[in-house]
Amino acid sequence: MLQLRPSCECCDRDLPGDSTDALICSFECTFCRACAERLGLRCPNCGGPLLARPPRLGEALARNPASTERIFKPAGCAP
């Protein structure tokens, strides 16, 4: 199951579990759409592509909430 990290690693913007604005790499590094586009849709950590994270909705989100662990690495997000 996806961890659904709660924020963008670059700008710390909130990205709740039901957000359609979150993009992730295969390691679940999480970015908002604006930062991901600024990074050329490539993860600054692994170099992999950043793709839309599927939102978790309704009862599924209630039963399996998003993570509360925030990862914030603005120094690694320079274009």
PDB file of N, CA, C and O in Angstrom:
ATOM      1  N   MET A   1       0.842  -1.166   0.000  1.00  0.00           N
ATOM      2  CA  MET A   1       0.000   0.000   0.000  1.00  0.00           C
ATOM      3  C   MET A   1       0.897   1.242   0.000  1.00  0.00           C
ATOM      4  O   MET A   1       1.923   1.283   0.679  1.00  0.00           O
ATOM      5  N   LEU A   2       0.493   2.244  -0.766  1.00  0.00           N
ATOM      6  CA  LEU A   2       1.255   3.497  -0.811  1.00  0.00           C
ATOM      7  C   LEU A   2       1.220   4.193   0.547  1.00  0.00           C
ATOM      8  O   LEU A   2       0.212   4.170   1.252  1.00  0.00           O
ATOM      9  N   GLN A   3       2.346   4.811   0.892  1.00  0.00           N
ATOM     10  CA  GLN A   3       2.464   5.517   2.163  1.00  0.00           C
ATOM     11  C   GLN A   3       1.651   6.817   2.172  1.00  0.00           C
ATOM     12  O   GLN A   3       1.199   7.238   3.236  1.00  0.00           O
ATOM     13  N   LEU A   4       1.455   7.451   1.036  1.00  0.00           N
ATOM     14  CA  LEU A   4       0.744   8.725   0.927  1.00  0.00           C
ATOM     15  C   LEU A   4       1.343   9.773   1.868  1.00  0.00           C
ATOM     16  O   LEU A   4       0.713  10.192   2.839  1.00  0.00           O
ATOM     17  N   ARG A   5       2.556  10.177   1.560  1.00  0.00           N
ATOM     18  CA  ARG A   5       3.220  11.204   2.364  1.00  0.00           C
ATOM     19  C   ARG A   5       2.426  12.508   2.286  1.00  0.00           C
ATOM     20  O   ARG A   5       1.853  12.826   1.244  1.00  0.00           O
ATOM     21  N   PRO A   6       2.390  13.262   3.384  1.00  0.00           N
ATOM     22  CA  PRO A   6       1.452  14.379   3.496  1.00  0.00           C
ATOM     23  C   PRO A   6       1.899  15.719   2.934  1.00  0.00           C
ATOM     24  O   PRO A   6       1.163  16.701   3.029  1.00  0.00           O
ATOM     25  N   SER A   7       3.115  15.779   2.338  1.00  0.00           N
ATOM     26  CA  SER A   7       3.587  17.089   1.894  1.00  0.00           C
ATOM     27  C   SER A   7       4.624  16.964   0.783  1.00  0.00           C
ATOM     28  O   SER A   7       5.193  15.898   0.550  1.00  0.00           O
ATOM     29  N   CYS A   8       4.849  18.084   0.108  1.00  0.00           N
ATOM     30  CA  CYS A   8       5.856  18.169  -0.951  1.00  0.00           C
ATOM     31  C   CYS A   8       7.247  18.256  -0.314  1.00  0.00           C
ATOM     32  O   CYS A   8       7.465  19.038   0.611  1.00  0.00           O
ATOM     33  N   GLU A   9       8.175  17.454  -0.815  1.00  0.00           N
ATOM     34  CA  GLU A   9       9.543  17.476  -0.290  1.00  0.00           C
ATOM     35  C   GLU A   9      10.258  18.791  -0.579  1.00  0.00           C
ATOM     36  O   GLU A   9      11.184  19.156   0.144  1.00  0.00           O
ATOM     37  N   CYS A  10       9.848  19.502  -1.614  1.00  0.00           N
ATOM     38  CA  CYS A  10      10.541  20.745  -1.984  1.00  0.00           C
ATOM     39  C   CYS A  10      10.008  21.975  -1.274  1.00  0.00           C
ATOM     40  O   CYS A  10      10.786  22.769  -0.744  1.00  0.00           O
ATOM     41  N   CYS A  11       8.685  22.147  -1.254  1.00  0.00           N
ATOM     42  CA  CYS A  11       8.102  23.385  -0.718  1.00  0.00           C
ATOM     43  C   CYS A  11       7.283  23.168   0.552  1.00  0.00           C
ATOM     44  O   CYS A  11       6.793  24.132   1.140  1.00  0.00           O
ATOM     45  N   ASP A  12       7.127  21.914   0.982  1.00  0.00           N
ATOM     46  CA  ASP A  12       6.386  21.539   2.193  1.00  0.00           C
ATOM     47  C   ASP A  12       4.888  21.827   2.094  1.00  0.00           C
ATOM     48  O   ASP A  12       4.202  21.885   3.114  1.00  0.00           O
ATOM     49  N   ARG A  13       4.380  22.007   0.879  1.00  0.00           N
ATOM     50  CA  ARG A  13       2.937  22.207   0.683  1.00  0.00           C
ATOM     51  C   ARG A  13       2.181  20.962   1.122  1.00  0.00           C
ATOM     52  O   ARG A  13       2.633  19.845   0.869  1.00  0.00           O
ATOM     53  N   ASP A  14       1.047  21.137   1.770  1.00  0.00           N
ATOM     54  CA  ASP A  14       0.211  20.015   2.188  1.00  0.00           C
ATOM     55  C   ASP A  14      -0.316  19.266   0.972  1.00  0.00           C
ATOM     56  O   ASP A  14      -0.793  19.871   0.013  1.00  0.00           O
ATOM     57  N   LEU A  15      -0.224  17.935   1.026  1.00  0.00           N
ATOM     58  CA  LEU A  15      -0.766  17.063  -0.014  1.00  0.00           C
ATOM     59  C   LEU A  15      -1.519  15.931   0.675  1.00  0.00           C
ATOM     60  O   LEU A  15      -0.980  14.838   0.847  1.00  0.00           O
ATOM     61  N   PRO A  16      -2.767  16.190   1.072  1.00  0.00           N
ATOM     62  CA  PRO A  16      -3.536  15.161   1.768  1.00  0.00           C
ATOM     63  C   PRO A  16      -3.725  13.914   0.911  1.00  0.00           C
ATOM     64  O   PRO A  16      -3.514  13.940  -0.302  1.00  0.00           O
ATOM     65  N   GLY A  17      -4.117  12.843   1.549  1.00  0.00           N
ATOM     66  CA  GLY A  17      -4.249  11.556   0.861  1.00  0.00           C
ATOM     67  C   GLY A  17      -5.192  11.562  -0.323  1.00  0.00           C
ATOM     68  O   GLY A  17      -5.054  10.739  -1.228  1.00  0.00           O
ATOM     69  N   ASP A  18      -6.157  12.484  -0.332  1.00  0.00           N
ATOM     70  CA  ASP A  18      -7.100  12.543  -1.450  1.00  0.00           C
ATOM     71  C   ASP A  18      -6.708  13.589  -2.502  1.00  0.00           C
ATOM     72  O   ASP A  18      -7.485  13.869  -3.415  1.00  0.00           O
ATOM     73  N   SER A  19      -5.513  14.163  -2.377  1.00  0.00           N
ATOM     74  CA  SER A  19      -5.072  15.192  -3.325  1.00  0.00           C
ATOM     75  C   SER A  19      -4.818  14.610  -4.716  1.00  0.00           C
ATOM     76  O   SER A  19      -4.264  13.520  -4.859  1.00  0.00           O
ATOM     77  N   THR A  20      -5.230  15.352  -5.722  1.00  0.00           N
ATOM     78  CA  THR A  20      -4.931  14.963  -7.106  1.00  0.00           C
ATOM     79  C   THR A  20      -3.745  15.761  -7.634  1.00  0.00           C
ATOM     80  O   THR A  20      -3.434  15.699  -8.823  1.00  0.00           O
ATOM     81  N   ASP A  21      -3.084  16.509  -6.755  1.00  0.00           N
ATOM     82  CA  ASP A  21      -1.959  17.363  -7.146  1.00  0.00           C
ATOM     83  C   ASP A  21      -0.609  16.791  -6.715  1.00  0.00           C
ATOM     84  O   ASP A  21       0.408  17.476  -6.824  1.00  0.00           O
ATOM     85  N   ALA A  22      -0.581  15.557  -6.231  1.00  0.00           N
ATOM     86  CA  ALA A  22       0.658  14.933  -5.768  1.00  0.00           C
ATOM     87  C   ALA A  22       1.256  14.045  -6.854  1.00  0.00           C
ATOM     88  O   ALA A  22       0.543  13.310  -7.537  1.00  0.00           O
ATOM     89  N   LEU A  23       2.576  14.126  -7.002  1.00  0.00           N
ATOM     90  CA  LEU A  23       3.306  13.252  -7.914  1.00  0.00           C
ATOM     91  C   LEU A  23       4.364  12.508  -7.118  1.00  0.00           C
ATOM     92  O   LEU A  23       4.939  13.058  -6.178  1.00  0.00           O
ATOM     93  N   ILE A  24       4.627  11.252  -7.492  1.00  0.00           N
ATOM     94  CA  ILE A  24       5.577  10.419  -6.764  1.00  0.00           C
ATOM     95  C   ILE A  24       6.490   9.670  -7.734  1.00  0.00           C
ATOM     96  O   ILE A  24       6.173   9.501  -8.911  1.00  0.00           O
ATOM     97  N   CYS A  25       7.638   9.225  -7.202  1.00  0.00           N
ATOM     98  CA  CYS A  25       8.520   8.319  -7.950  1.00  0.00           C
ATOM     99  C   CYS A  25       8.285   6.904  -7.423  1.00  0.00           C
ATOM    100  O   CYS A  25       7.416   6.702  -6.575  1.00  0.00           O
ATOM    101  N   SER A  26       9.031   5.939  -7.903  1.00  0.00           N
ATOM    102  CA  SER A  26       8.827   4.553  -7.470  1.00  0.00           C
ATOM    103  C   SER A  26       9.216   4.328  -6.006  1.00  0.00           C
ATOM    104  O   SER A  26       8.838   3.313  -5.421  1.00  0.00           O
ATOM    105  N   PHE A  27       9.969   5.265  -5.405  1.00  0.00           N
ATOM    106  CA  PHE A  27      10.319   5.165  -3.990  1.00  0.00           C
ATOM    107  C   PHE A  27       9.360   5.971  -3.115  1.00  0.00           C
ATOM    108  O   PHE A  27       9.576   6.097  -1.910  1.00  0.00           O
ATOM    109  N   GLU A  28       8.312   6.510  -3.713  1.00  0.00           N
ATOM    110  CA  GLU A  28       7.270   7.292  -3.056  1.00  0.00           C
ATOM    111  C   GLU A  28       7.739   8.666  -2.585  1.00  0.00           C
ATOM    112  O   GLU A  28       7.079   9.279  -1.746  1.00  0.00           O
ATOM    113  N   CYS A  29       8.866   9.165  -3.106  1.00  0.00           N
ATOM    114  CA  CYS A  29       9.220  10.562  -2.870  1.00  0.00           C
ATOM    115  C   CYS A  29       8.049  11.360  -3.429  1.00  0.00           C
ATOM    116  O   CYS A  29       7.535  11.036  -4.499  1.00  0.00           O
ATOM    117  N   THR A  30       7.629  12.387  -2.726  1.00  0.00           N
ATOM    118  CA  THR A  30       6.369  13.073  -3.029  1.00  0.00           C
ATOM    119  C   THR A  30       6.589  14.557  -3.285  1.00  0.00           C
ATOM    120  O   THR A  30       7.298  15.231  -2.538  1.00  0.00           O
ATOM    121  N   PHE A  31       5.971  15.055  -4.353  1.00  0.00           N
ATOM    122  CA  PHE A  31       6.120  16.451  -4.758  1.00  0.00           C
ATOM    123  C   PHE A  31       4.775  16.998  -5.233  1.00  0.00           C
ATOM    124  O   PHE A  31       3.941  16.257  -5.753  1.00  0.00           O
ATOM    125  N   CYS A  32       4.576  18.296  -5.048  1.00  0.00           N
ATOM    126  CA  CYS A  32       3.387  18.924  -5.618  1.00  0.00           C
ATOM    127  C   CYS A  32       3.623  19.092  -7.122  1.00  0.00           C
ATOM    128  O   CYS A  32       4.760  19.021  -7.588  1.00  0.00           O
ATOM    129  N   ARG A  33       2.577  19.307  -7.854  1.00  0.00           N
ATOM    130  CA  ARG A  33       2.677  19.411  -9.317  1.00  0.00           C
ATOM    131  C   ARG A  33       3.610  20.551  -9.738  1.00  0.00           C
ATOM    132  O   ARG A  33       4.409  20.381 -10.659  1.00  0.00           O
ATOM    133  N   ALA A  34       3.518  21.711  -9.074  1.00  0.00           N
ATOM    134  CA  ALA A  34       4.359  22.860  -9.452  1.00  0.00           C
ATOM    135  C   ALA A  34       5.841  22.532  -9.290  1.00  0.00           C
ATOM    136  O   ALA A  34       6.635  22.816 -10.187  1.00  0.00           O
ATOM    137  N   CYS A  35       6.221  21.944  -8.173  1.00  0.00           N
ATOM    138  CA  CYS A  35       7.637  21.601  -7.963  1.00  0.00           C
ATOM    139  C   CYS A  35       8.072  20.491  -8.906  1.00  0.00           C
ATOM    140  O   CYS A  35       9.180  20.537  -9.442  1.00  0.00           O
ATOM    141  N   ALA A  36       7.220  19.495  -9.118  1.00  0.00           N
ATOM    142  CA  ALA A  36       7.562  18.398 -10.026  1.00  0.00           C
ATOM    143  C   ALA A  36       7.817  18.912 -11.434  1.00  0.00           C
ATOM    144  O   ALA A  36       8.756  18.471 -12.096  1.00  0.00           O
ATOM    145  N   GLU A  37       6.991  19.839 -11.894  1.00  0.00           N
ATOM    146  CA  GLU A  37       7.195  20.400 -13.231  1.00  0.00           C
ATOM    147  C   GLU A  37       8.476  21.221 -13.293  1.00  0.00           C
ATOM    148  O   GLU A  37       9.187  21.191 -14.298  1.00  0.00           O
ATOM    149  N   ARG A  38       8.773  21.956 -12.218  1.00  0.00           N
ATOM    150  CA  ARG A  38      10.017  22.730 -12.164  1.00  0.00           C
ATOM    151  C   ARG A  38      11.241  21.797 -12.201  1.00  0.00           C
ATOM    152  O   ARG A  38      12.304  22.177 -12.690  1.00  0.00           O
ATOM    153  N   LEU A  39      11.075  20.578 -11.680  1.00  0.00           N
ATOM    154  CA  LEU A  39      12.150  19.588 -11.679  1.00  0.00           C
ATOM    155  C   LEU A  39      12.182  18.758 -12.959  1.00  0.00           C
ATOM    156  O   LEU A  39      12.931  17.786 -13.047  1.00  0.00           O
ATOM    157  N   GLY A  40      11.382  19.130 -13.942  1.00  0.00           N
ATOM    158  CA  GLY A  40      11.352  18.385 -15.201  1.00  0.00           C
ATOM    159  C   GLY A  40      10.708  17.017 -15.074  1.00  0.00           C
ATOM    160  O   GLY A  40      11.007  16.111 -15.852  1.00  0.00           O
ATOM    161  N   LEU A  41       9.820  16.866 -14.089  1.00  0.00           N
ATOM    162  CA  LEU A  41       9.117  15.607 -13.808  1.00  0.00           C
ATOM    163  C   LEU A  41      10.078  14.456 -13.537  1.00  0.00           C
ATOM    164  O   LEU A  41       9.799  13.307 -13.879  1.00  0.00           O
ATOM    165  N   ARG A  42      11.222  14.780 -12.912  1.00  0.00           N
ATOM    166  CA  ARG A  42      12.234  13.795 -12.497  1.00  0.00           C
ATOM    167  C   ARG A  42      12.495  13.964 -11.011  1.00  0.00           C
ATOM    168  O   ARG A  42      12.631  15.084 -10.518  1.00  0.00           O
ATOM    169  N   CYS A  43      12.563  12.855 -10.305  1.00  0.00           N
ATOM    170  CA  CYS A  43      12.829  12.882  -8.875  1.00  0.00           C
ATOM    171  C   CYS A  43      14.272  13.334  -8.634  1.00  0.00           C
ATOM    172  O   CYS A  43      15.193  12.759  -9.216  1.00  0.00           O
ATOM    173  N   PRO A  44      14.490  14.345  -7.794  1.00  0.00           N
ATOM    174  CA  PRO A  44      15.854  14.789  -7.526  1.00  0.00           C
ATOM    175  C   PRO A  44      16.632  13.797  -6.664  1.00  0.00           C
ATOM    176  O   PRO A  44      17.852  13.909  -6.542  1.00  0.00           O
ATOM    177  N   ASN A  45      15.945  12.833  -6.069  1.00  0.00           N
ATOM    178  CA  ASN A  45      16.607  11.850  -5.212  1.00  0.00           C
ATOM    179  C   ASN A  45      17.107  10.643  -5.993  1.00  0.00           C
ATOM    180  O   ASN A  45      18.236  10.197  -5.786  1.00  0.00           O
ATOM    181  N   CYS A  46      16.279  10.111  -6.889  1.00  0.00           N
ATOM    182  CA  CYS A  46      16.656   8.883  -7.605  1.00  0.00           C
ATOM    183  C   CYS A  46      16.748   9.066  -9.115  1.00  0.00           C
ATOM    184  O   CYS A  46      17.265   8.190  -9.808  1.00  0.00           O
ATOM    185  N   GLY A  47      16.258  10.186  -9.635  1.00  0.00           N
ATOM    186  CA  GLY A  47      16.299  10.427 -11.075  1.00  0.00           C
ATOM    187  C   GLY A  47      15.159   9.788 -11.850  1.00  0.00           C
ATOM    188  O   GLY A  47      15.059   9.946 -13.066  1.00  0.00           O
ATOM    189  N   GLY A  48      14.301   9.068 -11.141  1.00  0.00           N
ATOM    190  CA  GLY A  48      13.170   8.405 -11.800  1.00  0.00           C
ATOM    191  C   GLY A  48      12.061   9.378 -12.154  1.00  0.00           C
ATOM    192  O   GLY A  48      12.048  10.511 -11.672  1.00  0.00           O
ATOM    193  N   PRO A  49      11.128   8.942 -12.995  1.00  0.00           N
ATOM    194  CA  PRO A  49      10.026   9.814 -13.390  1.00  0.00           C
ATOM    195  C   PRO A  49       9.060  10.052 -12.233  1.00  0.00           C
ATOM    196  O   PRO A  49       8.850   9.183 -11.387  1.00  0.00           O
ATOM    197  N   LEU A  50       8.481  11.249 -12.215  1.00  0.00           N
ATOM    198  CA  LEU A  50       7.444  11.587 -11.248  1.00  0.00           C
ATOM    199  C   LEU A  50       6.100  11.448 -11.945  1.00  0.00           C
ATOM    200  O   LEU A  50       5.849  12.078 -12.973  1.00  0.00           O
ATOM    201  N   LEU A  51       5.243  10.617 -11.374  1.00  0.00           N
ATOM    202  CA  LEU A  51       3.937  10.314 -11.946  1.00  0.00           C
ATOM    203  C   LEU A  51       2.850  10.652 -10.934  1.00  0.00           C
ATOM    204  O   LEU A  51       3.111  10.750  -9.735  1.00  0.00           O
ATOM    205  N   ALA A  52       1.642  10.827 -11.425  1.00  0.00           N
ATOM    206  CA  ALA A  52       0.513  11.157 -10.555  1.00  0.00           C
ATOM    207  C   ALA A  52       0.324  10.079  -9.494  1.00  0.00           C
ATOM    208  O   ALA A  52       0.285   8.886  -9.797  1.00  0.00           O
ATOM    209  N   ARG A  53       0.208  10.521  -8.251  1.00  0.00           N
ATOM    210  CA  ARG A  53      -0.089   9.594  -7.156  1.00  0.00           C
ATOM    211  C   ARG A  53      -1.595   9.373  -7.135  1.00  0.00           C
ATOM    212  O   ARG A  53      -2.355  10.342  -7.118  1.00  0.00           O
ATOM    213  N   PRO A  54      -2.043   8.125  -7.138  1.00  0.00           N
ATOM    214  CA  PRO A  54      -3.488   7.908  -7.094  1.00  0.00           C
ATOM    215  C   PRO A  54      -4.059   8.380  -5.757  1.00  0.00           C
ATOM    216  O   PRO A  54      -3.514   8.051  -4.703  1.00  0.00           O
ATOM    217  N   PRO A  55      -5.146   9.144  -5.790  1.00  0.00           N
ATOM    218  CA  PRO A  55      -5.743   9.593  -4.531  1.00  0.00           C
ATOM    219  C   PRO A  55      -6.461   8.440  -3.835  1.00  0.00           C
ATOM    220  O   PRO A  55      -7.001   7.546  -4.486  1.00  0.00           O
ATOM    221  N   ARG A  56      -6.458   8.471  -2.525  1.00  0.00           N
ATOM    222  CA  ARG A  56      -7.217   7.507  -1.728  1.00  0.00           C
ATOM    223  C   ARG A  56      -8.450   8.255  -1.234  1.00  0.00           C
ATOM    224  O   ARG A  56      -8.331   9.291  -0.580  1.00  0.00           O
ATOM    225  N   LEU A  57      -9.627   7.735  -1.544  1.00  0.00           N
ATOM    226  CA  LEU A  57     -10.864   8.484  -1.321  1.00  0.00           C
ATOM    227  C   LEU A  57     -11.774   7.843  -0.284  1.00  0.00           C
ATOM    228  O   LEU A  57     -11.707   6.642  -0.020  1.00  0.00           O
ATOM    229  N   GLY A  58     -12.616   8.674   0.289  1.00  0.00           N
ATOM    230  CA  GLY A  58     -13.729   8.235   1.135  1.00  0.00           C
ATOM    231  C   GLY A  58     -13.355   7.261   2.233  1.00  0.00           C
ATOM    232  O   GLY A  58     -12.440   7.498   3.021  1.00  0.00           O
ATOM    233  N   GLU A  59     -14.089   6.156   2.263  1.00  0.00           N
ATOM    234  CA  GLU A  59     -13.924   5.152   3.312  1.00  0.00           C
ATOM    235  C   GLU A  59     -12.525   4.522   3.277  1.00  0.00           C
ATOM    236  O   GLU A  59     -11.977   4.171   4.321  1.00  0.00           O
ATOM    237  N   ALA A  60     -11.956   4.382   2.092  1.00  0.00           N
ATOM    238  CA  ALA A  60     -10.601   3.814   1.987  1.00  0.00           C
ATOM    239  C   ALA A  60      -9.594   4.709   2.707  1.00  0.00           C
ATOM    240  O   ALA A  60      -8.694   4.208   3.380  1.00  0.00           O
ATOM    241  N   LEU A  61      -9.738   6.019   2.572  1.00  0.00           N
ATOM    242  CA  LEU A  61      -8.844   6.951   3.259  1.00  0.00           C
ATOM    243  C   LEU A  61      -9.115   6.939   4.766  1.00  0.00           C
ATOM    244  O   LEU A  61      -8.185   7.047   5.565  1.00  0.00           O
ATOM    245  N   ALA A  62     -10.363   6.811   5.144  1.00  0.00           N
ATOM    246  CA  ALA A  62     -10.703   6.756   6.569  1.00  0.00           C
ATOM    247  C   ALA A  62     -10.124   5.500   7.229  1.00  0.00           C
ATOM    248  O   ALA A  62      -9.623   5.563   8.352  1.00  0.00           O
ATOM    249  N   ARG A  63     -10.192   4.367   6.536  1.00  0.00           N
ATOM    250  CA  ARG A  63      -9.663   3.114   7.075  1.00  0.00           C
ATOM    251  C   ARG A  63      -8.143   3.044   7.015  1.00  0.00           C
ATOM    252  O   ARG A  63      -7.511   2.424   7.870  1.00  0.00           O
ATOM    253  N   ASN A  64      -7.566   3.671   6.016  1.00  0.00           N
ATOM    254  CA  ASN A  64      -6.119   3.629   5.788  1.00  0.00           C
ATOM    255  C   ASN A  64      -5.614   5.047   5.569  1.00  0.00           C
ATOM    256  O   ASN A  64      -5.369   5.445   4.430  1.00  0.00           O
ATOM    257  N   PRO A  65      -5.455   5.815   6.640  1.00  0.00           N
ATOM    258  CA  PRO A  65      -5.093   7.220   6.496  1.00  0.00           C
ATOM    259  C   PRO A  65      -3.690   7.419   5.945  1.00  0.00           C
ATOM    260  O   PRO A  65      -2.841   6.529   5.998  1.00  0.00           O
ATOM    261  N   ALA A  66      -3.481   8.604   5.421  1.00  0.00           N
ATOM    262  CA  ALA A  66      -2.174   8.981   4.905  1.00  0.00           C
ATOM    263  C   ALA A  66      -1.171   9.065   6.049  1.00  0.00           C
ATOM    264  O   ALA A  66      -1.543   9.217   7.213  1.00  0.00           O
ATOM    265  N   SER A  67       0.091   8.965   5.698  1.00  0.00           N
ATOM    266  CA  SER A  67       1.170   9.113   6.668  1.00  0.00           C
ATOM    267  C   SER A  67       1.166  10.527   7.243  1.00  0.00           C
ATOM    268  O   SER A  67       0.673  11.457   6.605  1.00  0.00           O
ATOM    269  N   THR A  68       1.705  10.686   8.424  1.00  0.00           N
ATOM    270  CA  THR A  68       1.877  12.012   9.020  1.00  0.00           C
ATOM    271  C   THR A  68       3.342  12.436   8.993  1.00  0.00           C
ATOM    272  O   THR A  68       3.677  13.540   9.421  1.00  0.00           O
ATOM    273  N   GLU A  69       4.210  11.569   8.494  1.00  0.00           N
ATOM    274  CA  GLU A  69       5.647  11.865   8.437  1.00  0.00           C
ATOM    275  C   GLU A  69       5.951  12.815   7.292  1.00  0.00           C
ATOM    276  O   GLU A  69       5.791  12.459   6.125  1.00  0.00           O
ATOM    277  N   ARG A  70       6.389  14.023   7.624  1.00  0.00           N
ATOM    278  CA  ARG A  70       6.729  15.032   6.620  1.00  0.00           C
ATOM    279  C   ARG A  70       8.220  14.915   6.290  1.00  0.00           C
ATOM    280  O   ARG A  70       9.057  14.817   7.187  1.00  0.00           O
ATOM    281  N   ILE A  71       8.535  14.925   5.016  1.00  0.00           N
ATOM    282  CA  ILE A  71       9.920  14.928   4.547  1.00  0.00           C
ATOM    283  C   ILE A  71      10.119  16.221   3.775  1.00  0.00           C
ATOM    284  O   ILE A  71       9.445  16.464   2.774  1.00  0.00           O
ATOM    285  N   PHE A  72      11.041  17.048   4.239  1.00  0.00           N
ATOM    286  CA  PHE A  72      11.253  18.362   3.650  1.00  0.00           C
ATOM    287  C   PHE A  72      12.737  18.515   3.360  1.00  0.00           C
ATOM    288  O   PHE A  72      13.552  18.584   4.280  1.00  0.00           O
ATOM    289  N   LYS A  73      13.090  18.569   2.075  1.00  0.00           N
ATOM    290  CA  LYS A  73      14.480  18.664   1.635  1.00  0.00           C
ATOM    291  C   LYS A  73      14.646  19.759   0.599  1.00  0.00           C
ATOM    292  O   LYS A  73      14.993  19.457  -0.543  1.00  0.00           O
ATOM    293  N   PRO A  74      14.415  21.015   0.945  1.00  0.00           N
ATOM    294  CA  PRO A  74      14.478  22.075  -0.065  1.00  0.00           C
ATOM    295  C   PRO A  74      15.839  22.197  -0.731  1.00  0.00           C
ATOM    296  O   PRO A  74      15.907  22.617  -1.886  1.00  0.00           O
ATOM    297  N   ALA A  75      16.909  21.853  -0.061  1.00  0.00           N
ATOM    298  CA  ALA A  75      18.244  21.973  -0.653  1.00  0.00           C
ATOM    299  C   ALA A  75      18.427  21.019  -1.836  1.00  0.00           C
ATOM    300  O   ALA A  75      19.203  21.311  -2.746  1.00  0.00           O
ATOM    301  N   GLY A  76      17.732  19.899  -1.833  1.00  0.00           N
ATOM    302  CA  GLY A  76      17.846  18.917  -2.913  1.00  0.00           C
ATOM    303  C   GLY A  76      16.926  19.182  -4.074  1.00  0.00           C
ATOM    304  O   GLY A  76      16.865  18.382  -5.007  1.00  0.00           O
ATOM    305  N   CYS A  77      16.207  20.288  -4.041  1.00  0.00           N
ATOM    306  CA  CYS A  77      15.196  20.555  -5.069  1.00  0.00           C
ATOM    307  C   CYS A  77      15.572  21.693  -6.012  1.00  0.00           C
ATOM    308  O   CYS A  77      14.722  22.191  -6.749  1.00  0.00           O
ATOM    309  N   ALA A  78      16.805  22.099  -5.995  1.00  0.00           N
ATOM    310  CA  ALA A  78      17.214  23.166  -6.918  1.00  0.00           C
ATOM    311  C   ALA A  78      17.111  22.669  -8.352  1.00  0.00           C
ATOM    312  O   ALA A  78      17.495  21.536  -8.642  1.00  0.00           O
ATOM    313  N   PRO A  79      16.593  23.510  -9.262  1.00  0.00           N
ATOM    314  CA  PRO A  79      16.444  23.054 -10.645  1.00  0.00           C
ATOM    315  C   PRO A  79      17.786  22.832 -11.329  1.00  0.00           C
ATOM    316  O   PRO A  79      17.827  22.447 -12.498  1.00  0.00           O
TER     317      PRO A  79
END
